[in-house]
Amino acid sequence: MIDYRMEEMCPHGEATPLDCRVCEGKLADKKVSATVYITEYGNDYHFDRNCHRLIFGQQMVEERGGTPSPIEAVSEDSVKFDRSPCSHCRPKQKK
């Protein structure tokens, strides 16, 4: 199952539009982007929070004596033009 995240808050006081009875009906026509995972200095975004390439990058920073930046969950729409999808955990294209 794909984890979805809304970028805007519900104007009716709910945590997200998905939790609101008023907003819920309006979402039927609106496409929601998937949640992906990034680090501050990474070049790719990951669909799997436990992607071994994401974890490996964090380990490489530690091995060089640095402090890895936190892994953040963001919407794919917010990063897809600035970063590349990870070639390892990217969902396979349907033919």
PDB file of N, CA, C and O in Angstrom:
ATOM      1  N   MET A   1       0.835  -1.187   0.000  1.00  0.00           N
ATOM      2  CA  MET A   1       0.000   0.000   0.000  1.00  0.00           C
ATOM      3  C   MET A   1       0.879   1.249   0.000  1.00  0.00           C
ATOM      4  O   MET A   1       1.858   1.319   0.743  1.00  0.00           O
ATOM      5  N   ILE A   2       0.544   2.207  -0.808  1.00  0.00           N
ATOM      6  CA  ILE A   2       1.300   3.452  -0.883  1.00  0.00           C
ATOM      7  C   ILE A   2       0.830   4.391   0.219  1.00  0.00           C
ATOM      8  O   ILE A   2      -0.369   4.532   0.461  1.00  0.00           O
ATOM      9  N   ASP A   3       1.769   5.017   0.871  1.00  0.00           N
ATOM     10  CA  ASP A   3       1.456   5.976   1.924  1.00  0.00           C
ATOM     11  C   ASP A   3       1.227   7.332   1.261  1.00  0.00           C
ATOM     12  O   ASP A   3       2.082   7.803   0.512  1.00  0.00           O
ATOM     13  N   TYR A   4       0.080   7.965   1.528  1.00  0.00           N
ATOM     14  CA  TYR A   4      -0.232   9.250   0.931  1.00  0.00           C
ATOM     15  C   TYR A   4      -0.154  10.357   1.963  1.00  0.00           C
ATOM     16  O   TYR A   4      -0.387  10.130   3.150  1.00  0.00           O
ATOM     17  N   ARG A   5       0.172  11.549   1.506  1.00  0.00           N
ATOM     18  CA  ARG A   5       0.304  12.699   2.400  1.00  0.00           C
ATOM     19  C   ARG A   5      -0.261  13.927   1.697  1.00  0.00           C
ATOM     20  O   ARG A   5       0.015  14.159   0.520  1.00  0.00           O
ATOM     21  N   MET A   6      -1.038  14.695   2.410  1.00  0.00           N
ATOM     22  CA  MET A   6      -1.575  15.928   1.860  1.00  0.00           C
ATOM     23  C   MET A   6      -0.644  17.069   2.243  1.00  0.00           C
ATOM     24  O   MET A   6      -0.146  17.112   3.368  1.00  0.00           O
ATOM     25  N   GLU A   7      -0.408  17.984   1.326  1.00  0.00           N
ATOM     26  CA  GLU A   7       0.460  19.112   1.620  1.00  0.00           C
ATOM     27  C   GLU A   7      -0.271  20.226   2.333  1.00  0.00           C
ATOM     28  O   GLU A   7       0.359  21.015   3.037  1.00  0.00           O
ATOM     29  N   GLU A   8      -1.591  20.320   2.175  1.00  0.00           N
ATOM     30  CA  GLU A   8      -2.325  21.393   2.841  1.00  0.00           C
ATOM     31  C   GLU A   8      -3.112  20.841   4.021  1.00  0.00           C
ATOM     32  O   GLU A   8      -3.441  19.656   4.064  1.00  0.00           O
ATOM     33  N   MET A   9      -3.403  21.700   4.961  1.00  0.00           N
ATOM     34  CA  MET A   9      -4.180  21.331   6.135  1.00  0.00           C
ATOM     35  C   MET A   9      -5.660  21.555   5.836  1.00  0.00           C
ATOM     36  O   MET A   9      -6.016  22.347   4.964  1.00  0.00           O
ATOM     37  N   CYS A  10      -6.490  20.866   6.551  1.00  0.00           N
ATOM     38  CA  CYS A  10      -7.936  21.036   6.416  1.00  0.00           C
ATOM     39  C   CYS A  10      -8.348  22.397   6.982  1.00  0.00           C
ATOM     40  O   CYS A  10      -7.948  22.734   8.096  1.00  0.00           O
ATOM     41  N   PRO A  11      -9.137  23.188   6.244  1.00  0.00           N
ATOM     42  CA  PRO A  11      -9.572  24.486   6.760  1.00  0.00           C
ATOM     43  C   PRO A  11     -10.679  24.372   7.811  1.00  0.00           C
ATOM     44  O   PRO A  11     -11.075  25.375   8.406  1.00  0.00           O
ATOM     45  N   HIS A  12     -11.179  23.151   8.041  1.00  0.00           N
ATOM     46  CA  HIS A  12     -12.270  22.946   8.985  1.00  0.00           C
ATOM     47  C   HIS A  12     -11.781  22.441  10.342  1.00  0.00           C
ATOM     48  O   HIS A  12     -12.593  22.048  11.180  1.00  0.00           O
ATOM     49  N   GLY A  13     -10.468  22.446  10.569  1.00  0.00           N
ATOM     50  CA  GLY A  13      -9.922  22.094  11.875  1.00  0.00           C
ATOM     51  C   GLY A  13      -9.454  20.667  12.035  1.00  0.00           C
ATOM     52  O   GLY A  13      -8.985  20.300  13.113  1.00  0.00           O
ATOM     53  N   GLU A  14      -9.560  19.855  11.016  1.00  0.00           N
ATOM     54  CA  GLU A  14      -9.084  18.469  11.101  1.00  0.00           C
ATOM     55  C   GLU A  14      -7.596  18.430  10.767  1.00  0.00           C
ATOM     56  O   GLU A  14      -7.060  19.374  10.186  1.00  0.00           O
ATOM     57  N   ALA A  15      -6.933  17.338  11.135  1.00  0.00           N
ATOM     58  CA  ALA A  15      -5.488  17.203  10.910  1.00  0.00           C
ATOM     59  C   ALA A  15      -5.151  17.239   9.423  1.00  0.00           C
ATOM     60  O   ALA A  15      -4.212  17.924   9.019  1.00  0.00           O
ATOM     61  N   THR A  16      -5.893  16.521   8.622  1.00  0.00           N
ATOM     62  CA  THR A  16      -5.692  16.521   7.173  1.00  0.00           C
ATOM     63  C   THR A  16      -7.054  16.521   6.498  1.00  0.00           C
ATOM     64  O   THR A  16      -8.053  16.187   7.135  1.00  0.00           O
ATOM     65  N   PRO A  17      -7.116  16.888   5.222  1.00  0.00           N
ATOM     66  CA  PRO A  17      -8.394  16.832   4.503  1.00  0.00           C
ATOM     67  C   PRO A  17      -8.995  15.428   4.459  1.00  0.00           C
ATOM     68  O   PRO A  17     -10.212  15.284   4.341  1.00  0.00           O
ATOM     69  N   LEU A  18      -8.153  14.385   4.553  1.00  0.00           N
ATOM     70  CA  LEU A  18      -8.667  13.021   4.546  1.00  0.00           C
ATOM     71  C   LEU A  18      -9.481  12.711   5.800  1.00  0.00           C
ATOM     72  O   LEU A  18     -10.314  11.805   5.782  1.00  0.00           O
ATOM     73  N   ASP A  19      -9.251  13.454   6.895  1.00  0.00           N
ATOM     74  CA  ASP A  19      -9.960  13.241   8.149  1.00  0.00           C
ATOM     75  C   ASP A  19     -11.257  14.045   8.242  1.00  0.00           C
ATOM     76  O   ASP A  19     -12.014  13.873   9.197  1.00  0.00           O
ATOM     77  N   CYS A  20     -11.521  14.897   7.296  1.00  0.00           N
ATOM     78  CA  CYS A  20     -12.652  15.824   7.352  1.00  0.00           C
ATOM     79  C   CYS A  20     -13.781  15.362   6.437  1.00  0.00           C
ATOM     80  O   CYS A  20     -13.552  15.036   5.272  1.00  0.00           O
ATOM     81  N   ARG A  21     -15.000  15.336   6.970  1.00  0.00           N
ATOM     82  CA  ARG A  21     -16.156  14.926   6.162  1.00  0.00           C
ATOM     83  C   ARG A  21     -16.452  15.909   5.036  1.00  0.00           C
ATOM     84  O   ARG A  21     -16.900  15.508   3.962  1.00  0.00           O
ATOM     85  N   VAL A  22     -16.205  17.188   5.278  1.00  0.00           N
ATOM     86  CA  VAL A  22     -16.462  18.201   4.256  1.00  0.00           C
ATOM     87  C   VAL A  22     -15.435  18.081   3.127  1.00  0.00           C
ATOM     88  O   VAL A  22     -15.794  18.070   1.950  1.00  0.00           O
ATOM     89  N   CYS A  23     -14.158  17.992   3.498  1.00  0.00           N
ATOM     90  CA  CYS A  23     -13.091  17.938   2.496  1.00  0.00           C
ATOM     91  C   CYS A  23     -13.022  16.598   1.777  1.00  0.00           C
ATOM     92  O   CYS A  23     -12.627  16.539   0.612  1.00  0.00           O
ATOM     93  N   GLU A  24     -13.399  15.531   2.453  1.00  0.00           N
ATOM     94  CA  GLU A  24     -13.246  14.188   1.913  1.00  0.00           C
ATOM     95  C   GLU A  24     -13.910  14.038   0.547  1.00  0.00           C
ATOM     96  O   GLU A  24     -13.335  13.424  -0.352  1.00  0.00           O
ATOM     97  N   GLY A  25     -15.105  14.586   0.379  1.00  0.00           N
ATOM     98  CA  GLY A  25     -15.805  14.500  -0.898  1.00  0.00           C
ATOM     99  C   GLY A  25     -15.087  15.244  -2.002  1.00  0.00           C
ATOM    100  O   GLY A  25     -15.146  14.834  -3.161  1.00  0.00           O
ATOM    101  N   LYS A  26     -14.410  16.332  -1.668  1.00  0.00           N
ATOM    102  CA  LYS A  26     -13.698  17.121  -2.666  1.00  0.00           C
ATOM    103  C   LYS A  26     -12.411  16.444  -3.122  1.00  0.00           C
ATOM    104  O   LYS A  26     -11.862  16.792  -4.167  1.00  0.00           O
ATOM    105  N   LEU A  27     -11.928  15.478  -2.341  1.00  0.00           N
ATOM    106  CA  LEU A  27     -10.662  14.820  -2.666  1.00  0.00           C
ATOM    107  C   LEU A  27     -10.803  13.734  -3.715  1.00  0.00           C
ATOM    108  O   LEU A  27      -9.801  13.271  -4.259  1.00  0.00           O
ATOM    109  N   ALA A  28     -12.018  13.321  -4.007  1.00  0.00           N
ATOM    110  CA  ALA A  28     -12.214  12.229  -4.956  1.00  0.00           C
ATOM    111  C   ALA A  28     -11.573  12.535  -6.304  1.00  0.00           C
ATOM    112  O   ALA A  28     -11.054  11.630  -6.957  1.00  0.00           O
ATOM    113  N   ASP A  29     -11.600  13.802  -6.733  1.00  0.00           N
ATOM    114  CA  ASP A  29     -11.053  14.178  -8.026  1.00  0.00           C
ATOM    115  C   ASP A  29      -9.600  14.646  -7.953  1.00  0.00           C
ATOM    116  O   ASP A  29      -8.965  14.853  -8.987  1.00  0.00           O
ATOM    117  N   LYS A  30      -9.074  14.814  -6.751  1.00  0.00           N
ATOM    118  CA  LYS A  30      -7.736  15.367  -6.582  1.00  0.00           C
ATOM    119  C   LYS A  30      -6.704  14.257  -6.401  1.00  0.00           C
ATOM    120  O   LYS A  30      -6.855  13.406  -5.524  1.00  0.00           O
ATOM    121  N   LYS A  31      -5.664  14.260  -7.221  1.00  0.00           N
ATOM    122  CA  LYS A  31      -4.598  13.273  -7.108  1.00  0.00           C
ATOM    123  C   LYS A  31      -3.677  13.670  -5.957  1.00  0.00           C
ATOM    124  O   LYS A  31      -3.276  14.827  -5.840  1.00  0.00           O
ATOM    125  N   VAL A  32      -3.351  12.701  -5.116  1.00  0.00           N
ATOM    126  CA  VAL A  32      -2.475  12.924  -3.974  1.00  0.00           C
ATOM    127  C   VAL A  32      -1.146  12.231  -4.256  1.00  0.00           C
ATOM    128  O   VAL A  32      -1.124  11.062  -4.640  1.00  0.00           O
ATOM    129  N   SER A  33      -0.042  12.946  -4.069  1.00  0.00           N
ATOM    130  CA  SER A  33       1.252  12.342  -4.362  1.00  0.00           C
ATOM    131  C   SER A  33       1.714  11.445  -3.230  1.00  0.00           C
ATOM    132  O   SER A  33       1.308  11.609  -2.080  1.00  0.00           O
ATOM    133  N   ALA A  34       2.565  10.499  -3.574  1.00  0.00           N
ATOM    134  CA  ALA A  34       3.096   9.544  -2.610  1.00  0.00           C
ATOM    135  C   ALA A  34       4.100  10.217  -1.684  1.00  0.00           C
ATOM    136  O   ALA A  34       4.725  11.215  -2.044  1.00  0.00           O
ATOM    137  N   THR A  35       4.244   9.664  -0.504  1.00  0.00           N
ATOM    138  CA  THR A  35       5.281  10.103   0.422  1.00  0.00           C
ATOM    139  C   THR A  35       6.583   9.438   0.020  1.00  0.00           C
ATOM    140  O   THR A  35       6.622   8.232  -0.225  1.00  0.00           O
ATOM    141  N   VAL A  36       7.648  10.222  -0.047  1.00  0.00           N
ATOM    142  CA  VAL A  36       8.978   9.712  -0.349  1.00  0.00           C
ATOM    143  C   VAL A  36       9.933  10.183   0.739  1.00  0.00           C
ATOM    144  O   VAL A  36       9.563  11.003   1.580  1.00  0.00           O
ATOM    145  N   TYR A  37      11.153   9.672   0.728  1.00  0.00           N
ATOM    146  CA  TYR A  37      12.103   9.942   1.800  1.00  0.00           C
ATOM    147  C   TYR A  37      13.372  10.549   1.229  1.00  0.00           C
ATOM    148  O   TYR A  37      13.901  10.096   0.214  1.00  0.00           O
ATOM    149  N   ILE A  38      13.851  11.592   1.913  1.00  0.00           N
ATOM    150  CA  ILE A  38      15.044  12.306   1.461  1.00  0.00           C
ATOM    151  C   ILE A  38      15.929  12.634   2.660  1.00  0.00           C
ATOM    152  O   ILE A  38      15.507  12.555   3.814  1.00  0.00           O
ATOM    153  N   THR A  39      17.168  13.006   2.347  1.00  0.00           N
ATOM    154  CA  THR A  39      18.053  13.616   3.333  1.00  0.00           C
ATOM    155  C   THR A  39      18.441  14.979   2.781  1.00  0.00           C
ATOM    156  O   THR A  39      18.279  15.241   1.589  1.00  0.00           O
ATOM    157  N   GLU A  40      18.941  15.822   3.623  1.00  0.00           N
ATOM    158  CA  GLU A  40      19.235  17.199   3.222  1.00  0.00           C
ATOM    159  C   GLU A  40      20.204  17.285   2.043  1.00  0.00           C
ATOM    160  O   GLU A  40      20.017  18.106   1.145  1.00  0.00           O
ATOM    161  N   TYR A  41      21.225  16.452   2.043  1.00  0.00           N
ATOM    162  CA  TYR A  41      22.254  16.560   1.012  1.00  0.00           C
ATOM    163  C   TYR A  41      22.196  15.464  -0.052  1.00  0.00           C
ATOM    164  O   TYR A  41      23.053  15.424  -0.934  1.00  0.00           O
ATOM    165  N   GLY A  42      21.211  14.582   0.014  1.00  0.00           N
ATOM    166  CA  GLY A  42      21.100  13.514  -0.972  1.00  0.00           C
ATOM    167  C   GLY A  42      20.644  14.037  -2.325  1.00  0.00           C
ATOM    168  O   GLY A  42      20.018  15.093  -2.418  1.00  0.00           O
ATOM    169  N   ASN A  43      20.963  13.291  -3.365  1.00  0.00           N
ATOM    170  CA  ASN A  43      20.571  13.662  -4.727  1.00  0.00           C
ATOM    171  C   ASN A  43      19.318  12.934  -5.199  1.00  0.00           C
ATOM    172  O   ASN A  43      18.697  13.334  -6.184  1.00  0.00           O
ATOM    173  N   ASP A  44      18.952  11.877  -4.505  1.00  0.00           N
ATOM    174  CA  ASP A  44      17.815  11.053  -4.900  1.00  0.00           C
ATOM    175  C   ASP A  44      16.710  11.125  -3.852  1.00  0.00           C
ATOM    176  O   ASP A  44      16.934  11.561  -2.722  1.00  0.00           O
ATOM    177  N   TYR A  45      15.520  10.693  -4.243  1.00  0.00           N
ATOM    178  CA  TYR A  45      14.450  10.473  -3.274  1.00  0.00           C
ATOM    179  C   TYR A  45      14.072   9.003  -3.324  1.00  0.00           C
ATOM    180  O   TYR A  45      14.181   8.350  -4.362  1.00  0.00           O
ATOM    181  N   HIS A  46      13.628   8.498  -2.187  1.00  0.00           N
ATOM    182  CA  HIS A  46      13.393   7.068  -2.016  1.00  0.00           C
ATOM    183  C   HIS A  46      11.947   6.793  -1.684  1.00  0.00           C
ATOM    184  O   HIS A  46      11.320   7.543  -0.934  1.00  0.00           O
ATOM    185  N   PHE A  47      11.413   5.714  -2.242  1.00  0.00           N
ATOM    186  CA  PHE A  47      10.038   5.304  -1.984  1.00  0.00           C
ATOM    187  C   PHE A  47       9.958   4.395  -0.765  1.00  0.00           C
ATOM    188  O   PHE A  47       8.888   4.234  -0.179  1.00  0.00           O
ATOM    189  N   ASP A  48      11.076   3.806  -0.385  1.00  0.00           N
ATOM    190  CA  ASP A  48      11.153   2.905   0.758  1.00  0.00           C
ATOM    191  C   ASP A  48      12.022   3.537   1.835  1.00  0.00           C
ATOM    192  O   ASP A  48      13.195   3.820   1.592  1.00  0.00           O
ATOM    193  N   ARG A  49      11.467   3.763   3.016  1.00  0.00           N
ATOM    194  CA  ARG A  49      12.204   4.373   4.132  1.00  0.00           C
ATOM    195  C   ARG A  49      13.417   3.536   4.524  1.00  0.00           C
ATOM    196  O   ARG A  49      14.389   4.058   5.070  1.00  0.00           O
ATOM    197  N   ASN A  50      13.356   2.234   4.243  1.00  0.00           N
ATOM    198  CA  ASN A  50      14.439   1.326   4.587  1.00  0.00           C
ATOM    199  C   ASN A  50      15.265   0.906   3.381  1.00  0.00           C
ATOM    200  O   ASN A  50      15.927  -0.132   3.418  1.00  0.00           O
ATOM    201  N   CYS A  51      15.237   1.692   2.316  1.00  0.00           N
ATOM    202  CA  CYS A  51      16.020   1.396   1.113  1.00  0.00           C
ATOM    203  C   CYS A  51      17.492   1.255   1.505  1.00  0.00           C
ATOM    204  O   CYS A  51      18.039   2.111   2.200  1.00  0.00           O
ATOM    205  N   HIS A  52      18.129   0.167   1.055  1.00  0.00           N
ATOM    206  CA  HIS A  52      19.515  -0.052   1.483  1.00  0.00           C
ATOM    207  C   HIS A  52      20.456   1.029   0.954  1.00  0.00           C
ATOM    208  O   HIS A  52      21.492   1.288   1.566  1.00  0.00           O
ATOM    209  N   ARG A  53      20.120   1.662  -0.163  1.00  0.00           N
ATOM    210  CA  ARG A  53      20.985   2.741  -0.669  1.00  0.00           C
ATOM    211  C   ARG A  53      20.867   4.000   0.189  1.00  0.00           C
ATOM    212  O   ARG A  53      21.851   4.718   0.366  1.00  0.00           O
ATOM    213  N   LEU A  54      19.698   4.270   0.712  1.00  0.00           N
ATOM    214  CA  LEU A  54      19.505   5.395   1.621  1.00  0.00           C
ATOM    215  C   LEU A  54      20.276   5.150   2.921  1.00  0.00           C
ATOM    216  O   LEU A  54      20.978   6.034   3.413  1.00  0.00           O
ATOM    217  N   ILE A  55      20.138   3.958   3.459  1.00  0.00           N
ATOM    218  CA  ILE A  55      20.833   3.595   4.695  1.00  0.00           C
ATOM    219  C   ILE A  55      22.346   3.599   4.466  1.00  0.00           C
ATOM    220  O   ILE A  55      23.097   4.073   5.318  1.00  0.00           O
ATOM    221  N   PHE A  56      22.796   3.081   3.333  1.00  0.00           N
ATOM    222  CA  PHE A  56      24.222   3.054   3.010  1.00  0.00           C
ATOM    223  C   PHE A  56      24.792   4.471   2.960  1.00  0.00           C
ATOM    224  O   PHE A  56      25.894   4.709   3.456  1.00  0.00           O
ATOM    225  N   GLY A  57      24.065   5.403   2.376  1.00  0.00           N
ATOM    226  CA  GLY A  57      24.512   6.790   2.323  1.00  0.00           C
ATOM    227  C   GLY A  57      24.686   7.377   3.715  1.00  0.00           C
ATOM    228  O   GLY A  57      25.651   8.094   3.980  1.00  0.00           O
ATOM    229  N   GLN A  58      23.749   7.071   4.598  1.00  0.00           N
ATOM    230  CA  GLN A  58      23.851   7.526   5.977  1.00  0.00           C
ATOM    231  C   GLN A  58      25.095   6.944   6.658  1.00  0.00           C
ATOM    232  O   GLN A  58      25.801   7.644   7.384  1.00  0.00           O
ATOM    233  N   GLN A  59      25.352   5.658   6.414  1.00  0.00           N
ATOM    234  CA  GLN A  59      26.513   4.989   7.009  1.00  0.00           C
ATOM    235  C   GLN A  59      27.827   5.570   6.481  1.00  0.00           C
ATOM    236  O   GLN A  59      28.801   5.698   7.223  1.00  0.00           O
ATOM    237  N   MET A  60      27.842   5.916   5.202  1.00  0.00           N
ATOM    238  CA  MET A  60      29.062   6.492   4.612  1.00  0.00           C
ATOM    239  C   MET A  60      29.408   7.822   5.290  1.00  0.00           C
ATOM    240  O   MET A  60      30.581   8.089   5.551  1.00  0.00           O
ATOM    241  N   VAL A  61      28.428   8.640   5.573  1.00  0.00           N
ATOM    242  CA  VAL A  61      28.659   9.916   6.258  1.00  0.00           C
ATOM    243  C   VAL A  61      29.247   9.652   7.641  1.00  0.00           C
ATOM    244  O   VAL A  61      30.203  10.313   8.048  1.00  0.00           O
ATOM    245  N   GLU A  62      28.678   8.688   8.365  1.00  0.00           N
ATOM    246  CA  GLU A  62      29.182   8.349   9.697  1.00  0.00           C
ATOM    247  C   GLU A  62      30.617   7.849   9.650  1.00  0.00           C
ATOM    248  O   GLU A  62      31.435   8.222  10.491  1.00  0.00           O
ATOM    249  N   GLU A  63      30.927   7.004   8.670  1.00  0.00           N
ATOM    250  CA  GLU A  63      32.279   6.446   8.547  1.00  0.00           C
ATOM    251  C   GLU A  63      33.319   7.529   8.266  1.00  0.00           C
ATOM    252  O   GLU A  63      34.487   7.373   8.623  1.00  0.00           O
ATOM    253  N   ARG A  64      32.908   8.609   7.640  1.00  0.00           N
ATOM    254  CA  ARG A  64      33.824   9.723   7.380  1.00  0.00           C
ATOM    255  C   ARG A  64      33.889  10.694   8.554  1.00  0.00           C
ATOM    256  O   ARG A  64      34.541  11.735   8.467  1.00  0.00           O
ATOM    257  N   GLY A  65      33.211  10.352   9.654  1.00  0.00           N
ATOM    258  CA  GLY A  65      33.247  11.191  10.847  1.00  0.00           C
ATOM    259  C   GLY A  65      32.190  12.269  10.895  1.00  0.00           C
ATOM    260  O   GLY A  65      32.213  13.118  11.786  1.00  0.00           O
ATOM    261  N   GLY A  66      31.264  12.251   9.952  1.00  0.00           N
ATOM    262  CA  GLY A  66      30.215  13.257   9.916  1.00  0.00           C
ATOM    263  C   GLY A  66      28.968  12.807  10.650  1.00  0.00           C
ATOM    264  O   GLY A  66      28.880  11.676  11.129  1.00  0.00           O
ATOM    265  N   THR A  67      28.026  13.694  10.728  1.00  0.00           N
ATOM    266  CA  THR A  67      26.726  13.391  11.319  1.00  0.00           C
ATOM    267  C   THR A  67      25.699  13.387  10.194  1.00  0.00           C
ATOM    268  O   THR A  67      25.461  14.418   9.564  1.00  0.00           O
ATOM    269  N   PRO A  68      25.086  12.229   9.939  1.00  0.00           N
ATOM    270  CA  PRO A  68      24.104  12.178   8.856  1.00  0.00           C
ATOM    271  C   PRO A  68      22.906  13.064   9.145  1.00  0.00           C
ATOM    272  O   PRO A  68      22.459  13.167  10.288  1.00  0.00           O
ATOM    273  N   SER A  69      22.390  13.704   8.105  1.00  0.00           N
ATOM    274  CA  SER A  69      21.177  14.506   8.279  1.00  0.00           C
ATOM    275  C   SER A  69      19.996  13.554   8.441  1.00  0.00           C
ATOM    276  O   SER A  69      20.032  12.431   7.939  1.00  0.00           O
ATOM    277  N   PRO A  70      18.961  13.992   9.132  1.00  0.00           N
ATOM    278  CA  PRO A  70      17.801  13.120   9.358  1.00  0.00           C
ATOM    279  C   PRO A  70      17.112  12.751   8.040  1.00  0.00           C
ATOM    280  O   PRO A  70      17.134  13.507   7.069  1.00  0.00           O
ATOM    281  N   ILE A  71      16.513  11.587   8.040  1.00  0.00           N
ATOM    282  CA  ILE A  71      15.700  11.162   6.900  1.00  0.00           C
ATOM    283  C   ILE A  71      14.331  11.794   7.084  1.00  0.00           C
ATOM    284  O   ILE A  71      13.693  11.622   8.123  1.00  0.00           O
ATOM    285  N   GLU A  72      13.879  12.531   6.066  1.00  0.00           N
ATOM    286  CA  GLU A  72      12.611  13.250   6.137  1.00  0.00           C
ATOM    287  C   GLU A  72      11.591  12.634   5.184  1.00  0.00           C
ATOM    288  O   GLU A  72      11.945  12.203   4.087  1.00  0.00           O
ATOM    289  N   ALA A  73      10.338  12.593   5.597  1.00  0.00           N
ATOM    290  CA  ALA A  73       9.233  12.172   4.739  1.00  0.00           C
ATOM    291  C   ALA A  73       8.632  13.422   4.111  1.00  0.00           C
ATOM    292  O   ALA A  73       8.236  14.344   4.824  1.00  0.00           O
ATOM    293  N   VAL A  74       8.561  13.460   2.788  1.00  0.00           N
ATOM    294  CA  VAL A  74       8.003  14.598   2.048  1.00  0.00           C
ATOM    295  C   VAL A  74       7.132  14.070   0.917  1.00  0.00           C
ATOM    296  O   VAL A  74       7.189  12.883   0.594  1.00  0.00           O
ATOM    297  N   SER A  75       6.331  14.934   0.317  1.00  0.00           N
ATOM    298  CA  SER A  75       5.534  14.488  -0.830  1.00  0.00           C
ATOM    299  C   SER A  75       6.431  14.420  -2.067  1.00  0.00           C
ATOM    300  O   SER A  75       7.340  15.231  -2.239  1.00  0.00           O
ATOM    301  N   GLU A  76       6.160  13.456  -2.906  1.00  0.00           N
ATOM    302  CA  GLU A  76       6.955  13.302  -4.126  1.00  0.00           C
ATOM    303  C   GLU A  76       6.876  14.561  -4.987  1.00  0.00           C
ATOM    304  O   GLU A  76       7.861  14.946  -5.617  1.00  0.00           O
ATOM    305  N   ASP A  77       5.709  15.201  -5.016  1.00  0.00           N
ATOM    306  CA  ASP A  77       5.552  16.410  -5.826  1.00  0.00           C
ATOM    307  C   ASP A  77       6.508  17.522  -5.407  1.00  0.00           C
ATOM    308  O   ASP A  77       6.889  18.351  -6.235  1.00  0.00           O
ATOM    309  N   SER A  78       6.899  17.552  -4.142  1.00  0.00           N
ATOM    310  CA  SER A  78       7.769  18.627  -3.663  1.00  0.00           C
ATOM    311  C   SER A  78       9.240  18.434  -4.037  1.00  0.00           C
ATOM    312  O   SER A  78      10.027  19.373  -3.918  1.00  0.00           O
ATOM    313  N   VAL A  79       9.625  17.239  -4.485  1.00  0.00           N
ATOM    314  CA  VAL A  79      11.050  16.988  -4.792  1.00  0.00           C
ATOM    315  C   VAL A  79      11.309  16.415  -6.188  1.00  0.00           C
ATOM    316  O   VAL A  79      12.464  16.320  -6.601  1.00  0.00           O
ATOM    317  N   LYS A  80      10.281  16.040  -6.907  1.00  0.00           N
ATOM    318  CA  LYS A  80      10.507  15.310  -8.160  1.00  0.00           C
ATOM    319  C   LYS A  80      11.187  16.120  -9.265  1.00  0.00           C
ATOM    320  O   LYS A  80      11.687  15.537 -10.228  1.00  0.00           O
ATOM    321  N   PHE A  81      11.218  17.441  -9.149  1.00  0.00           N
ATOM    322  CA  PHE A  81      11.897  18.237 -10.174  1.00  0.00           C
ATOM    323  C   PHE A  81      13.319  18.593  -9.769  1.00  0.00           C
ATOM    324  O   PHE A  81      14.109  19.019 -10.612  1.00  0.00           O
ATOM    325  N   ASP A  82      13.664  18.425  -8.484  1.00  0.00           N
ATOM    326  CA  ASP A  82      14.995  18.770  -7.986  1.00  0.00           C
ATOM    327  C   ASP A  82      15.892  17.559  -7.773  1.00  0.00           C
ATOM    328  O   ASP A  82      17.114  17.695  -7.716  1.00  0.00           O
ATOM    329  N   ARG A  83      15.303  16.389  -7.656  1.00  0.00           N
ATOM    330  CA  ARG A  83      16.050  15.165  -7.364  1.00  0.00           C
ATOM    331  C   ARG A  83      15.593  14.053  -8.291  1.00  0.00           C
ATOM    332  O   ARG A  83      14.578  14.171  -8.977  1.00  0.00           O
ATOM    333  N   SER A  84      16.352  12.982  -8.298  1.00  0.00           N
ATOM    334  CA  SER A  84      16.014  11.817  -9.112  1.00  0.00           C
ATOM    335  C   SER A  84      15.427  10.722  -8.233  1.00  0.00           C
ATOM    336  O   SER A  84      15.790  10.607  -7.063  1.00  0.00           O
ATOM    337  N   PRO A  85      14.516   9.910  -8.789  1.00  0.00           N
ATOM    338  CA  PRO A  85      14.023   8.781  -8.008  1.00  0.00           C
ATOM    339  C   PRO A  85      15.123   7.731  -7.878  1.00  0.00           C
ATOM    340  O   PRO A  85      15.881   7.510  -8.823  1.00  0.00           O
ATOM    341  N   CYS A  86      15.214   7.093  -6.734  1.00  0.00           N
ATOM    342  CA  CYS A  86      16.206   6.041  -6.515  1.00  0.00           C
ATOM    343  C   CYS A  86      15.961   4.909  -7.508  1.00  0.00           C
ATOM    344  O   CYS A  86      14.835   4.430  -7.638  1.00  0.00           O
ATOM    345  N   SER A  87      16.992   4.489  -8.197  1.00  0.00           N
ATOM    346  CA  SER A  87      16.835   3.427  -9.187  1.00  0.00           C
ATOM    347  C   SER A  87      16.614   2.063  -8.542  1.00  0.00           C
ATOM    348  O   SER A  87      16.197   1.120  -9.214  1.00  0.00           O
ATOM    349  N   HIS A  88      16.888   1.952  -7.253  1.00  0.00           N
ATOM    350  CA  HIS A  88      16.705   0.666  -6.570  1.00  0.00           C
ATOM    351  C   HIS A  88      15.279   0.490  -6.033  1.00  0.00           C
ATOM    352  O   HIS A  88      14.674  -0.563  -6.234  1.00  0.00           O
ATOM    353  N   CYS A  89      14.743   1.496  -5.361  1.00  0.00           N
ATOM    354  CA  CYS A  89      13.427   1.331  -4.724  1.00  0.00           C
ATOM    355  C   CYS A  89      12.288   1.988  -5.503  1.00  0.00           C
ATOM    356  O   CYS A  89      11.146   1.981  -5.043  1.00  0.00           O
ATOM    357  N   ARG A  90      12.581   2.554  -6.673  1.00  0.00           N
ATOM    358  CA  ARG A  90      11.532   3.158  -7.505  1.00  0.00           C
ATOM    359  C   ARG A  90      10.538   2.067  -7.933  1.00  0.00           C
ATOM    360  O   ARG A  90      10.952   0.977  -8.327  1.00  0.00           O
ATOM    361  N   PRO A  91       9.235   2.354  -7.858  1.00  0.00           N
ATOM    362  CA  PRO A  91       8.245   1.361  -8.321  1.00  0.00           C
ATOM    363  C   PRO A  91       8.483   1.016  -9.795  1.00  0.00           C
ATOM    364  O   PRO A  91       8.827   1.880 -10.602  1.00  0.00           O
ATOM    365  N   LYS A  92       8.299  -0.223 -10.116  1.00  0.00           N
ATOM    366  CA  LYS A  92       8.510  -0.689 -11.490  1.00  0.00           C
ATOM    367  C   LYS A  92       7.417  -0.153 -12.401  1.00  0.00           C
ATOM    368  O   LYS A  92       6.248  -0.118 -12.020  1.00  0.00           O
ATOM    369  N   GLN A  93       7.794   0.265 -13.603  1.00  0.00           N
ATOM    370  CA  GLN A  93       6.845   0.756 -14.601  1.00  0.00           C
ATOM    371  C   GLN A  93       6.030  -0.411 -15.160  1.00  0.00           C
ATOM    372  O   GLN A  93       6.581  -1.470 -15.461  1.00  0.00           O
ATOM    373  N   LYS A  94       4.713  -0.213 -15.300  1.00  0.00           N
ATOM    374  CA  LYS A  94       3.873  -1.229 -15.919  1.00  0.00           C
ATOM    375  C   LYS A  94       4.012  -1.121 -17.422  1.00  0.00           C
ATOM    376  O   LYS A  94       4.070  -0.020 -17.969  1.00  0.00           O
ATOM    377  N   LYS A  95       4.064  -2.272 -18.099  1.00  0.00           N
ATOM    378  CA  LYS A  95       4.213  -2.282 -19.565  1.00  0.00           C
ATOM    379  C   LYS A  95       2.889  -2.327 -20.236  1.00  0.00           C
ATOM    380  O   LYS A  95       2.820  -2.341 -21.465  1.00  0.00           O
TER     381      LYS A  95
END
